[in-house]
Amino acid sequence: MSQIRRRSVKTQFGLLCIVEEAGEITRLDWGISADDHSDVLPAAETQLLAYARGELETFDLPMNVKGTDFQRDV
């Protein structure tokens, strides 16, 4: 079983939590405070903040997005 790690990022939209499992980003959650460490989370935080500033359009991260079809499309 893979360990789930989370890192919270303050954005202009509010506190956003990046969730990583087995080296892949699996989801984003709102309002959860966490500061776990992994190889993927720092890059995810950097890219998310660059996206929020309008400096990045495409993410270059290992992802395995989970959820319903609707949730993955949004």
PyRosetta script that sets phi, psi and omega in degrees:
from pyrosetta import init, pose_from_sequence

init()
pose = pose_from_sequence("MSQIRRRSVKTQFGLLCIVEEAGEITRLDWGISADDHSDVLPAAETQLLAYARGELETFDLPMNVKGTDFQRDV")
pose.set_psi(1, 132.6)
pose.set_omega(1, -178.2)
pose.set_phi(2, -80.0)
pose.set_psi(2, 146.7)
pose.set_omega(2, 175.3)
pose.set_phi(3, -81.7)
pose.set_psi(3, 136.5)
pose.set_omega(3, 177.4)
pose.set_phi(4, -94.2)
pose.set_psi(4, 130.4)
pose.set_omega(4, 178.4)
pose.set_phi(5, -122.4)
pose.set_psi(5, 148.3)
pose.set_omega(5, -176.9)
pose.set_phi(6, -134.7)
pose.set_psi(6, 147.1)
pose.set_omega(6, 172.6)
pose.set_phi(7, -139.6)
pose.set_psi(7, 128.2)
pose.set_omega(7, 179.3)
pose.set_phi(8, -91.2)
pose.set_psi(8, 142.1)
pose.set_omega(8, -178.8)
pose.set_phi(9, -129.8)
pose.set_psi(9, 128.5)
pose.set_omega(9, 175.6)
pose.set_phi(10, -80.5)
pose.set_psi(10, 121.0)
pose.set_omega(10, 178.4)
pose.set_phi(11, -124.2)
pose.set_psi(11, 170.7)
pose.set_omega(11, 176.5)
pose.set_phi(12, -66.7)
pose.set_psi(12, -12.4)
pose.set_omega(12, 178.6)
pose.set_phi(13, -92.6)
pose.set_psi(13, -10.7)
pose.set_omega(13, -176.6)
pose.set_phi(14, 123.2)
pose.set_psi(14, -174.3)
pose.set_omega(14, -178.8)
pose.set_phi(15, -75.7)
pose.set_psi(15, 119.6)
pose.set_omega(15, -177.8)
pose.set_phi(16, -117.0)
pose.set_psi(16, 131.2)
pose.set_omega(16, -176.7)
pose.set_phi(17, -108.3)
pose.set_psi(17, 122.2)
pose.set_omega(17, 176.8)
pose.set_phi(18, -89.0)
pose.set_psi(18, 129.9)
pose.set_omega(18, -178.0)
pose.set_phi(19, -112.9)
pose.set_psi(19, 129.1)
pose.set_omega(19, -178.7)
pose.set_phi(20, -124.3)
pose.set_psi(20, 138.4)
pose.set_omega(20, 176.8)
pose.set_phi(21, -141.8)
pose.set_psi(21, 128.7)
pose.set_omega(21, 179.2)
pose.set_phi(22, 55.3)
pose.set_psi(22, 37.7)
pose.set_omega(22, 176.5)
pose.set_phi(23, 79.5)
pose.set_psi(23, 11.0)
pose.set_omega(23, -179.8)
pose.set_phi(24, -128.9)
pose.set_psi(24, 143.9)
pose.set_omega(24, 174.2)
pose.set_phi(25, -74.7)
pose.set_psi(25, 126.6)
pose.set_omega(25, -177.2)
pose.set_phi(26, -109.4)
pose.set_psi(26, -24.7)
pose.set_omega(26, 179.5)
pose.set_phi(27, -172.2)
pose.set_psi(27, 170.2)
pose.set_omega(27, 171.6)
pose.set_phi(28, -121.0)
pose.set_psi(28, 138.7)
pose.set_omega(28, 177.2)
pose.set_phi(29, -124.7)
pose.set_psi(29, 154.9)
pose.set_omega(29, 178.0)
pose.set_phi(30, -98.8)
pose.set_psi(30, 140.3)
pose.set_omega(30, 166.9)
pose.set_phi(31, 74.5)
pose.set_psi(31, 10.9)
pose.set_omega(31, 178.4)
pose.set_phi(32, -99.1)
pose.set_psi(32, 130.0)
pose.set_omega(32, -179.7)
pose.set_phi(33, -97.7)
pose.set_psi(33, 121.9)
pose.set_omega(33, 179.5)
pose.set_phi(34, -156.1)
pose.set_psi(34, 155.4)
pose.set_omega(34, 178.3)
pose.set_phi(35, -146.9)
pose.set_psi(35, 59.2)
pose.set_omega(35, 176.7)
pose.set_phi(36, -79.3)
pose.set_psi(36, 166.8)
pose.set_omega(36, -178.6)
pose.set_phi(37, -121.6)
pose.set_psi(37, 139.0)
pose.set_omega(37, 174.1)
pose.set_phi(38, -160.0)
pose.set_psi(38, 175.9)
pose.set_omega(38, 178.2)
pose.set_phi(39, -72.8)
pose.set_psi(39, -28.1)
pose.set_omega(39, -173.4)
pose.set_phi(40, -89.5)
pose.set_psi(40, -35.6)
pose.set_omega(40, -171.8)
pose.set_phi(41, -61.2)
pose.set_psi(41, -40.4)
pose.set_omega(41, 178.2)
pose.set_phi(42, -62.2)
pose.set_psi(42, -41.2)
pose.set_omega(42, 177.9)
pose.set_phi(43, -65.6)
pose.set_psi(43, -38.3)
pose.set_omega(43, 178.5)
pose.set_phi(44, -64.5)
pose.set_psi(44, -41.9)
pose.set_omega(44, 178.1)
pose.set_phi(45, -62.7)
pose.set_psi(45, -46.8)
pose.set_omega(45, -179.8)
pose.set_phi(46, -58.9)
pose.set_psi(46, -46.7)
pose.set_omega(46, -178.7)
pose.set_phi(47, -68.8)
pose.set_psi(47, -38.0)
pose.set_omega(47, 179.2)
pose.set_phi(48, -63.9)
pose.set_psi(48, -42.6)
pose.set_omega(48, 178.9)
pose.set_phi(49, -67.5)
pose.set_psi(49, -38.0)
pose.set_omega(49, 176.6)
pose.set_phi(50, -64.2)
pose.set_psi(50, -39.2)
pose.set_omega(50, 176.5)
pose.set_phi(51, -62.5)
pose.set_psi(51, -45.0)
pose.set_omega(51, -178.8)
pose.set_phi(52, -64.0)
pose.set_psi(52, -30.3)
pose.set_omega(52, 177.3)
pose.set_phi(53, -82.6)
pose.set_psi(53, -4.0)
pose.set_omega(53, -178.9)
pose.set_phi(54, 82.8)
pose.set_psi(54, 15.8)
pose.set_omega(54, -177.5)
pose.set_phi(55, -97.1)
pose.set_psi(55, -5.3)
pose.set_omega(55, -176.2)
pose.set_phi(56, -142.1)
pose.set_psi(56, 136.2)
pose.set_omega(56, 178.1)
pose.set_phi(57, -112.0)
pose.set_psi(57, -27.2)
pose.set_omega(57, -176.1)
pose.set_phi(58, -126.4)
pose.set_psi(58, 132.0)
pose.set_omega(58, 179.1)
pose.set_phi(59, -86.8)
pose.set_psi(59, 142.1)
pose.set_omega(59, 178.0)
pose.set_phi(60, -119.1)
pose.set_psi(60, 71.1)
pose.set_omega(60, -176.2)
pose.set_phi(61, -136.1)
pose.set_psi(61, 150.1)
pose.set_omega(61, 172.2)
pose.set_phi(62, -70.0)
pose.set_psi(62, 124.8)
pose.set_omega(62, -177.0)
pose.set_phi(63, -130.9)
pose.set_psi(63, 145.4)
pose.set_omega(63, 172.6)
pose.set_phi(64, -143.0)
pose.set_psi(64, 74.3)
pose.set_omega(64, -172.5)
pose.set_phi(65, -69.5)
pose.set_psi(65, 128.2)
pose.set_omega(65, -179.1)
pose.set_phi(66, -108.6)
pose.set_psi(66, 156.3)
pose.set_omega(66, 178.1)
pose.set_phi(67, 137.2)
pose.set_psi(67, -176.1)
pose.set_omega(67, 177.7)
pose.set_phi(68, -71.6)
pose.set_psi(68, 167.4)
pose.set_omega(68, 176.6)
pose.set_phi(69, -55.6)
pose.set_psi(69, -44.1)
pose.set_omega(69, 179.7)
pose.set_phi(70, -60.7)
pose.set_psi(70, -46.3)
pose.set_omega(70, -178.5)
pose.set_phi(71, -62.7)
pose.set_psi(71, -39.3)
pose.set_omega(71, 179.7)
pose.set_phi(72, -71.2)
pose.set_psi(72, -31.5)
pose.set_omega(72, 179.8)
pose.set_phi(73, -72.1)
pose.set_psi(73, -29.9)
pose.set_omega(73, -179.0)
pose.set_phi(74, -79.2)
pose.dump_pdb("model.pdb")
